[in-house]
Amino acid sequence: MSTNAPAGSFRDKVATVDKEGKRVWVFPTMPKGKLYNARTWLSILYLAVFFLLPFVKVNGHPFFLINILERKFILFGQIFWPQDFFIFGLGMVVFVVFVALFTVVFGRVFCGWMCPQTIFMEMVFRKIEYWIEGDGAQQKLLAKAPWNIDKIMRKGTKWLAFWLISFVIANTFLAYIIGTDELNKIMNEPVGNHVGGFTAIVIFTSVFFFVYSWFREQVCTVVCPYGRMQGVLLDRDSIVVSYDHVRGEQRGKYKKNQERAIGDCIDCMQCVRVCPTGIDIRNGTQLECINCTACIDACNKMMEAVGFETGLIRLASERNIADKKLTRITPRIKAYSGVMVVLLGVLVYLLASRTDVGISVLRTPGQLFQEEGGRLSNLYNYKFLNKTYEDKQLQLKPENFKGEIKLVGKDRLHVPKEDYAAGALFVYVDKRDISQRKTQLRIGVYENGEKIKTITTSFLGPFSAN
C-alpha cells in the first residue's frame, strides 16, 4: 500500500478523475523491455490480419464477412444465414464462458495484449504521438505550453495523422460489413450514388478519431465492463500483474554503496509513469489495470540498474506472493473448464451437422386431405435456402411410404445460389397405407443422387381410412 494515503483509499476514486470530477490527462512514458517488444510483434501480426482479412477471397468470394444489414455472415469461407443464428448464439455463450475462464486464471491479459482498443491506442496512435510530440514528460510540457508555431505544427501534424489512420480503420471496418467490392464502389463512384455508405465512413472515422485522440483510456475505465467483472471472477489463484509487497516493502530511495535494511522497492515511480491508465500497481489489483505489463518492464529495468533481482512486479497470483505457493487448479477453474468442453462439443456438432441447404416443408394450414382414385393427398408449403455459392438441383423422394411428391407449377426444384426457392407441393399416399388421423412421413432430399437430409412432416387423413 502507498505510505502517503490511508489503506484502500485508492479504491474510492478513478486514477484519471480528480476530486472535482475533472479529467486527469495521462502522459505515460514510452515503455521499453522484452514484454513490450513481444507485444509489439504480436500487434504487428494482429494488425496485419485485421487490415488484410477483408480483402482475402476464396474462389471470388469473401473469406470473412459480417454483413449485419443483409443478415449474412461468412466465416472462413462458410456462409451463414439467419437460420443459423442459433449457432452464433451458442458461439457467443462459449465466448463469454471462455472470457470468464480466462479471467479466472489469467486476469485481464486479453485487455493488454489482444483487445483492439488497446492495440490501436498503445501500438499505433501512442507510437505516433511519441514520434511527433516526444515522450510522456515532453508531451506534458507541450500541453501546458502556449499556442506558438511549434505547438500548432506538432498538434496539427498529430491530429492529421490520427484522422488519416482513423479513416483507414473506418474503411477496413466497413469492408467487414459490406464487403470490399461494395466499398470499392463507394470510393470510386459519385458520392450521390452511395450517400449511406459515405455517411457511414464519415461517422466511423469521427468516432475512431474521438476515441483515440481524446477519450482514450476512458474506454477501459468508464465504458468497458470487463474491469468491474474482475471483482467477481478473480480470486487468490488468478495470475495477474502483481507487486511483490512481501519483498518490496518497506519502500525507500536507493543509495549507492549503502547497506539496505528495507524492501527492494526504491520508490522510483517508473511503474506509475509508464502506466497507460495512470495507476500505481503497488496498491494492488485495480479495475483500471489492463495487464499490459508495461510496469513489469519498467521495474525490471530499474532493478537491473541498481543490481537487485528482477521480478519485483511480475505476473503472479496473490497466493504466489503472500504464501509463497505455486498456482493451483481451483474448483472454479475445473467447473468453468467442464462447461467450456461441453459447450464446445455442442458447437462443433452443430457446425459439423449443418447442411448447405436450409429446408422447411410444412402442411398448408386450414387445408384438409383430398381423395382421388384410391389415393389421399395433402398440400404443403416448402422453402429451400441455398447457403452456398452454386445453384442446386434437388429431388424429393418418399422414404417410409409408397406414394408420389409433385411440385405445384414446376417440374424441378431449382434453388439459386445464395437465395431461396419457395412454393407448394402435393404428397400423394395410397389410402390403404393411412390408418390414423395423423401419420408421420419421412421425405428424403437428394442432390445428384446423394441424400443430403431427411425431413419429417405430418400427413392428415380421415378418422377411419379403412
Wavefront OBJ file of the C-alpha trace (Angstrom):
o trace
v 0.000 0.000 0.000
v 1.076 3.548 -0.558
v 2.594 5.190 2.524
v 1.116 8.552 1.606
v -2.583 7.619 1.740
v -4.893 5.653 4.011
v -5.058 1.943 3.253
v -7.535 1.258 0.487
v -8.216 4.930 -0.278
v -7.141 4.430 -3.902
v -10.252 2.299 -4.397
v -12.503 5.291 -3.712
v -11.573 7.033 -6.954
v -10.552 6.504 -10.560
v -6.961 7.401 -11.355
v -7.934 9.602 -14.303
v -10.508 11.720 -12.426
v -9.619 14.270 -9.733
v -11.577 15.227 -6.593
v -13.602 17.796 -8.529
v -14.580 15.222 -11.118
v -12.375 16.695 -13.836
v -10.372 14.634 -16.305
v -6.778 13.905 -15.307
v -4.783 13.505 -18.500
v -2.316 10.648 -18.581
v 1.055 11.186 -20.268
v 2.709 7.743 -19.962
v 6.400 7.282 -20.553
v 7.155 5.101 -23.558
v 7.642 1.502 -22.319
v 10.791 -0.390 -23.178
v 11.668 -4.001 -22.496
v 11.201 -7.625 -23.503
v 7.473 -7.760 -22.808
v 6.836 -4.534 -24.714
v 8.798 -5.915 -27.670
v 6.717 -9.099 -27.549
v 3.512 -7.016 -27.502
v 4.798 -5.049 -30.494
v 5.408 -8.160 -32.591
v 2.047 -9.613 -31.580
v 0.370 -6.333 -32.506
v 2.050 -6.301 -35.918
v 0.599 -9.743 -36.598
v -2.782 -8.662 -35.242
v -2.880 -5.511 -37.374
v -1.771 -7.387 -40.489
v -4.651 -9.832 -40.054
v -7.130 -7.036 -39.311
v -6.263 -4.954 -42.381
v -5.790 -7.831 -44.838
v -8.579 -10.246 -43.858
v -11.470 -8.372 -45.564
v -9.558 -8.451 -48.853
v -8.901 -12.196 -48.821
v -11.160 -14.093 -51.198
v -11.701 -17.764 -51.948
v -13.000 -18.543 -55.437
v -14.027 -14.918 -55.809
v -15.969 -14.803 -52.545
v -15.008 -13.135 -49.227
v -13.190 -15.273 -46.708
v -14.617 -13.228 -43.843
v -17.727 -11.005 -43.880
v -20.099 -9.780 -41.176
v -22.935 -8.255 -43.197
v -25.364 -7.205 -40.488
v -27.514 -5.252 -42.955
v -28.340 -8.326 -45.060
v -28.026 -10.734 -42.116
v -25.355 -12.623 -43.994
v -22.169 -13.860 -42.366
v -19.170 -15.539 -43.960
v -16.675 -17.085 -41.576
v -13.580 -18.768 -43.008
v -15.312 -19.197 -46.364
v -18.511 -20.706 -44.917
v -21.684 -18.685 -45.401
v -24.218 -18.379 -42.571
v -27.776 -17.063 -42.842
v -30.421 -16.030 -40.257
v -31.473 -19.687 -39.948
v -28.028 -20.357 -38.477
v -28.206 -17.592 -35.853
v -28.728 -20.114 -33.072
v -25.200 -21.340 -33.797
v -23.913 -17.777 -33.364
v -25.906 -17.506 -30.135
v -24.231 -20.611 -28.773
v -20.895 -19.326 -30.050
v -21.373 -16.127 -28.045
v -22.188 -18.160 -24.925
v -18.997 -20.173 -25.456
v -17.043 -16.918 -25.878
v -18.445 -15.465 -22.622
v -17.597 -18.659 -20.730
v -14.120 -18.611 -22.255
v -13.648 -14.980 -21.175
v -14.755 -15.887 -17.652
v -12.445 -18.905 -17.506
v -9.533 -16.980 -18.978
v -10.042 -14.139 -16.480
v -10.268 -16.535 -13.530
v -6.863 -17.919 -14.484
v -5.007 -15.027 -16.155
v -6.867 -11.843 -15.214
v -7.068 -9.118 -17.889
v -4.177 -10.253 -20.070
v -6.599 -10.186 -23.014
v -7.166 -6.454 -22.423
v -3.490 -5.589 -22.513
v -2.373 -7.918 -25.277
v -5.295 -8.669 -27.618
v -8.054 -6.071 -27.163
v -8.448 -3.928 -30.337
v -8.843 -0.779 -28.244
v -5.503 -1.337 -26.507
v -3.635 -2.422 -29.622
v -4.729 0.572 -31.677
v -4.227 3.004 -28.797
v -0.869 1.792 -27.496
v 0.701 0.279 -30.599
v -0.485 2.675 -33.300
v -1.732 6.057 -32.069
v 0.501 6.253 -28.993
v 3.609 5.397 -31.036
v 2.779 8.166 -33.493
v 2.293 10.534 -30.550
v 5.723 9.619 -29.149
v 7.257 10.199 -32.577
v 5.683 13.644 -33.073
v 5.417 15.074 -29.543
v 8.129 13.174 -27.695
v 7.992 11.073 -24.526
v 5.446 11.478 -21.733
v 7.289 14.323 -19.963
v 7.700 16.238 -23.240
v 4.018 15.756 -24.055
v 3.053 17.148 -20.670
v 5.212 20.224 -21.195
v 3.775 20.714 -24.681
v 0.226 20.502 -23.318
v 0.971 23.304 -20.821
v 2.885 25.448 -23.315
v 1.235 28.449 -25.015
v -0.033 28.066 -28.567
v 3.005 29.002 -30.634
v 4.142 27.838 -34.086
v 5.896 24.750 -32.718
v 2.854 23.604 -30.736
v 0.471 24.260 -33.624
v 2.682 22.288 -36.030
v 3.093 19.343 -33.663
v -0.553 19.173 -32.647
v -1.763 19.725 -36.199
v 0.526 17.028 -37.590
v -0.562 14.578 -34.910
v -4.271 15.217 -35.403
v -3.927 14.934 -39.180
v -2.108 11.599 -38.771
v -4.767 10.431 -36.309
v -7.561 11.403 -38.713
v -5.931 9.601 -41.662
v -5.410 6.435 -39.640
v -8.982 6.646 -38.330
v -10.135 6.935 -41.951
v -8.216 3.786 -42.890
v -9.614 1.911 -39.881
v -13.144 3.081 -40.736
v -12.848 1.831 -44.319
v -11.465 -1.505 -43.152
v -14.216 -1.821 -40.555
v -16.833 -1.074 -43.221
v -15.236 -3.669 -45.523
v -16.002 -6.305 -42.899
v -19.682 -5.290 -43.048
v -20.445 -4.642 -46.718
v -17.519 -6.348 -48.438
v -14.599 -4.926 -50.409
v -16.486 -4.849 -53.717
v -19.175 -2.554 -52.345
v -16.532 -0.464 -50.553
v -14.674 -0.068 -53.845
v -17.874 1.295 -55.447
v -18.277 3.834 -52.639
v -14.708 5.024 -53.129
v -14.782 5.232 -56.933
v -18.339 6.186 -57.825
v -20.051 9.575 -57.245
v -20.976 10.320 -53.636
v -24.619 10.753 -54.628
v -24.811 7.068 -55.556
v -23.713 5.944 -52.100
v -24.873 8.533 -49.584
v -25.438 5.915 -46.871
v -22.023 4.329 -47.309
v -20.239 7.686 -47.436
v -22.072 8.820 -44.304
v -21.060 5.590 -42.526
v -17.403 6.213 -43.365
v -17.556 9.756 -42.014
v -19.284 8.622 -38.809
v -16.878 5.711 -38.203
v -13.866 7.936 -38.902
v -15.127 10.591 -36.488
v -15.815 8.026 -33.763
v -12.381 6.430 -34.051
v -10.688 9.848 -34.106
v -12.610 10.923 -30.998
v -11.784 7.717 -29.117
v -8.051 7.694 -29.865
v -7.383 11.427 -29.700
v -9.464 12.323 -26.629
v -11.443 9.528 -24.925
v -8.535 7.079 -24.839
v -8.132 5.097 -21.592
v -11.632 6.161 -20.530
v -12.921 3.364 -22.760
v -11.253 0.870 -20.412
v -12.048 2.593 -17.125
v -15.537 4.024 -17.780
v -17.189 2.216 -20.722
v -15.847 -1.338 -20.742
v -17.454 -3.548 -18.063
v -14.585 -6.023 -18.089
v -12.679 -4.266 -15.299
v -15.693 -4.468 -12.997
v -16.061 -8.173 -13.767
v -12.698 -8.778 -12.150
v -14.172 -8.341 -8.667
v -16.390 -11.352 -9.300
v -14.069 -13.521 -11.383
v -10.667 -13.073 -9.743
v -9.540 -14.969 -6.670
v -6.262 -15.573 -4.833
v -5.099 -18.019 -7.508
v -5.670 -15.750 -10.522
v -2.454 -14.786 -12.303
v -2.351 -11.001 -12.723
v 0.237 -8.246 -12.865
v 1.245 -8.100 -9.207
v 3.631 -6.172 -6.990
v 5.558 -8.385 -4.562
v 4.771 -6.432 -1.415
v 6.487 -9.056 0.766
v 9.781 -8.410 -0.937
v 9.251 -4.753 -1.820
v 8.034 -3.186 1.430
v 9.117 -1.032 3.175
v 9.915 1.277 0.274
v 12.787 3.695 0.241
v 15.094 5.559 -2.137
v 18.182 3.748 -3.325
v 21.528 4.965 -2.050
v 24.645 3.655 -3.666
v 27.185 1.754 -1.543
v 24.838 1.746 1.436
v 23.560 -1.456 3.034
v 19.781 -1.712 2.537
v 17.722 -2.759 5.566
v 14.321 -2.161 3.944
v 12.425 -3.613 0.970
v 13.639 -3.750 -2.614
v 11.205 -1.111 -3.934
v 13.296 2.015 -4.476
v 10.166 4.183 -4.937
v 11.354 5.420 -8.349
v 7.752 5.696 -9.610
v 8.725 4.324 -13.025
v 5.930 1.743 -12.818
v 3.433 4.589 -12.401
v 4.921 6.761 -15.151
v 4.615 4.059 -17.845
v 1.070 3.022 -16.887
v -1.383 3.951 -19.692
v -4.263 4.238 -17.197
v -2.308 6.205 -14.567
v -2.481 3.780 -11.638
v 0.062 2.658 -9.055
v 0.243 -1.128 -9.343
v 1.827 -1.261 -5.884
v -1.640 -0.593 -4.452
v -2.770 -3.973 -5.744
v -5.157 -5.114 -8.463
v -7.441 -2.293 -9.637
v -10.226 -2.067 -12.205
v -8.107 0.320 -14.311
v -5.287 -2.217 -14.712
v -5.384 -3.823 -18.148
v -2.399 -6.128 -17.505
v -0.387 -4.552 -20.307
v 2.816 -5.469 -18.367
v 4.476 -2.093 -19.101
v 5.154 -1.686 -15.371
v 6.965 -5.042 -15.319
v 9.428 -3.882 -17.985
v 9.959 -0.544 -16.200
v 10.539 -2.164 -12.812
v 12.875 -4.838 -14.189
v 14.965 -2.137 -15.861
v 15.365 -0.263 -12.566
v 16.112 -3.441 -10.613
v 18.873 -4.299 -13.077
v 20.227 -0.755 -12.847
v 20.673 -0.956 -9.054
v 21.768 -4.607 -9.027
v 18.632 -6.105 -7.473
v 16.807 -9.236 -8.581
v 14.150 -8.627 -11.232
v 10.526 -9.689 -10.799
v 9.503 -7.260 -8.070
v 6.493 -6.650 -10.318
v 5.562 -9.769 -12.249
v 2.744 -11.996 -13.431
v 1.749 -13.870 -10.288
v -1.199 -14.696 -8.074
v -1.851 -13.365 -4.601
v -1.187 -16.835 -3.203
v 2.161 -16.977 -5.062
v 3.315 -13.793 -3.349
v 1.712 -13.941 0.104
v 2.030 -17.672 0.803
v 4.963 -18.498 -1.482
v 2.852 -21.225 -3.123
v 2.569 -22.265 -6.750
v -0.609 -21.616 -8.697
v -3.114 -24.425 -8.267
v -6.122 -25.578 -10.252
v -9.144 -24.482 -8.249
v -12.655 -25.993 -8.291
v -13.856 -22.904 -10.170
v -11.339 -23.476 -12.939
v -12.419 -27.118 -13.181
v -16.109 -26.142 -13.298
v -15.614 -23.487 -15.988
v -13.436 -25.879 -17.981
v -16.087 -28.599 -17.816
v -18.817 -26.250 -19.026
v -16.475 -24.993 -21.735
v -15.766 -28.511 -23.019
v -19.480 -29.361 -23.155
v -20.394 -26.150 -24.982
v -17.516 -26.577 -27.433
v -18.646 -30.132 -28.112
v -22.196 -28.996 -28.867
v -20.911 -26.154 -31.056
v -18.634 -28.480 -33.043
v -21.530 -30.920 -33.513
v -23.830 -28.164 -34.788
v -21.191 -26.921 -37.216
v -20.421 -30.434 -38.445
v -24.083 -31.374 -38.888
v -25.020 -28.090 -40.556
v -26.192 -28.633 -44.149
v -25.679 -26.409 -47.165
v -29.434 -26.209 -47.701
v -31.962 -24.922 -45.188
v -35.156 -26.930 -45.588
v -38.704 -26.295 -44.447
v -41.725 -28.363 -45.541
v -44.944 -27.666 -43.622
v -48.505 -28.762 -44.291
v -50.596 -25.835 -45.521
v -52.736 -24.546 -42.622
v -56.500 -24.941 -42.984
v -56.264 -27.471 -45.815
v -57.847 -30.924 -45.436
v -56.855 -34.052 -47.290
v -58.192 -34.786 -50.746
v -59.144 -38.194 -52.103
v -58.589 -39.173 -55.710
v -58.513 -42.617 -57.321
v -57.755 -44.544 -54.135
v -55.093 -42.077 -53.065
v -55.071 -39.353 -50.434
v -53.212 -36.082 -50.895
v -52.074 -33.209 -48.654
v -50.917 -29.773 -49.730
v -47.607 -28.485 -48.301
v -45.656 -25.247 -48.434
v -41.908 -25.583 -48.881
v -38.936 -23.251 -48.602
v -35.372 -24.224 -49.505
v -32.482 -21.868 -48.683
v -29.258 -22.331 -50.625
v -26.359 -21.344 -48.352
v -23.682 -21.922 -50.980
v -22.266 -20.061 -53.986
v -23.587 -22.613 -56.519
v -27.058 -23.331 -57.905
v -28.613 -26.559 -56.670
v -30.986 -29.042 -58.292
v -32.809 -31.068 -55.640
v -35.122 -34.057 -55.684
v -37.677 -35.141 -53.073
v -38.313 -38.857 -52.588
v -40.638 -40.794 -50.250
v -38.815 -42.806 -47.595
v -41.275 -44.571 -45.270
v -44.303 -44.626 -47.537
v -45.399 -45.574 -51.044
v -46.549 -42.511 -52.860
v -45.655 -39.571 -55.011
v -44.445 -35.987 -54.498
v -45.479 -33.372 -57.064
v -44.414 -29.732 -57.207
v -47.108 -27.183 -57.995
v -46.356 -25.266 -61.206
v -42.821 -26.651 -61.533
v -41.228 -29.732 -62.998
v -37.999 -29.484 -60.979
v -36.736 -27.990 -57.735
v -34.133 -25.367 -58.600
v -32.574 -23.365 -55.764
v -30.421 -20.395 -56.894
v -27.095 -19.710 -55.187
v -27.259 -17.547 -52.050
v -31.038 -17.450 -52.477
v -34.112 -19.471 -51.691
v -36.884 -21.279 -53.564
v -40.413 -21.352 -52.160
v -43.658 -22.834 -53.371
v -46.204 -25.592 -52.829
v -46.264 -29.342 -53.381
v -48.663 -32.258 -53.085
v -47.858 -35.528 -51.349
v -49.915 -38.494 -52.584
v -50.220 -41.642 -50.429
v -52.187 -44.845 -51.043
v -55.326 -44.734 -48.950
v -54.735 -48.226 -47.552
v -51.413 -47.073 -46.045
v -53.123 -44.438 -43.876
v -54.635 -45.910 -40.715
v -54.832 -42.900 -38.404
v -55.746 -39.242 -38.373
v -52.115 -38.064 -38.493
v -49.275 -40.061 -39.975
v -45.614 -39.125 -39.761
v -43.957 -39.102 -43.177
v -40.261 -39.005 -43.927
v -39.103 -37.361 -47.124
v -35.550 -37.614 -48.409
v -33.879 -34.604 -50.001
v -31.362 -35.586 -52.690
v -28.760 -33.750 -54.724
v -27.159 -35.512 -57.683
v -28.473 -38.819 -56.367
v -26.959 -38.322 -52.887
v -29.210 -37.812 -49.903
v -28.356 -34.640 -48.003
v -31.139 -34.626 -45.432
v -34.308 -36.371 -44.245
v -37.258 -34.204 -43.258
v -40.263 -35.288 -41.203
v -43.760 -33.937 -41.640
v -47.317 -34.973 -40.793
v -49.937 -36.291 -43.228
v -53.598 -35.662 -42.441
v -56.051 -38.471 -43.226
v -59.644 -39.374 -42.427
v -60.670 -40.592 -38.953
v -61.242 -44.046 -40.376
v -59.405 -44.766 -43.572
v -60.136 -48.463 -43.906
l 1 2 3 4 5 6 7 8 9 10 11 12 13 14 15 16 17 18 19 20 21 22 23 24 25 26 27 28 29 30 31 32 33 34 35 36 37 38 39 40 41 42 43 44 45 46 47 48 49 50 51 52 53 54 55 56 57 58 59 60 61 62 63 64 65 66 67 68 69 70 71 72 73 74 75 76 77 78 79 80 81 82 83 84 85 86 87 88 89 90 91 92 93 94 95 96 97 98 99 100 101 102 103 104 105 106 107 108 109 110 111 112 113 114 115 116 117 118 119 120 121 122 123 124 125 126 127 128 129 130 131 132 133 134 135 136 137 138 139 140 141 142 143 144 145 146 147 148 149 150 151 152 153 154 155 156 157 158 159 160 161 162 163 164 165 166 167 168 169 170 171 172 173 174 175 176 177 178 179 180 181 182 183 184 185 186 187 188 189 190 191 192 193 194 195 196 197 198 199 200 201 202 203 204 205 206 207 208 209 210 211 212 213 214 215 216 217 218 219 220 221 222 223 224 225 226 227 228 229 230 231 232 233 234 235 236 237 238 239 240 241 242 243 244 245 246 247 248 249 250 251 252 253 254 255 256 257 258 259 260 261 262 263 264 265 266 267 268 269 270 271 272 273 274 275 276 277 278 279 280 281 282 283 284 285 286 287 288 289 290 291 292 293 294 295 296 297 298 299 300 301 302 303 304 305 306 307 308 309 310 311 312 313 314 315 316 317 318 319 320 321 322 323 324 325 326 327 328 329 330 331 332 333 334 335 336 337 338 339 340 341 342 343 344 345 346 347 348 349 350 351 352 353 354 355 356 357 358 359 360 361 362 363 364 365 366 367 368 369 370 371 372 373 374 375 376 377 378 379 380 381 382 383 384 385 386 387 388 389 390 391 392 393 394 395 396 397 398 399 400 401 402 403 404 405 406 407 408 409 410 411 412 413 414 415 416 417 418 419 420 421 422 423 424 425 426 427 428 429 430 431 432 433 434 435 436 437 438 439 440 441 442 443 444 445 446 447 448 449 450 451 452 453 454 455 456 457 458 459 460 461 462 463 464 465 466
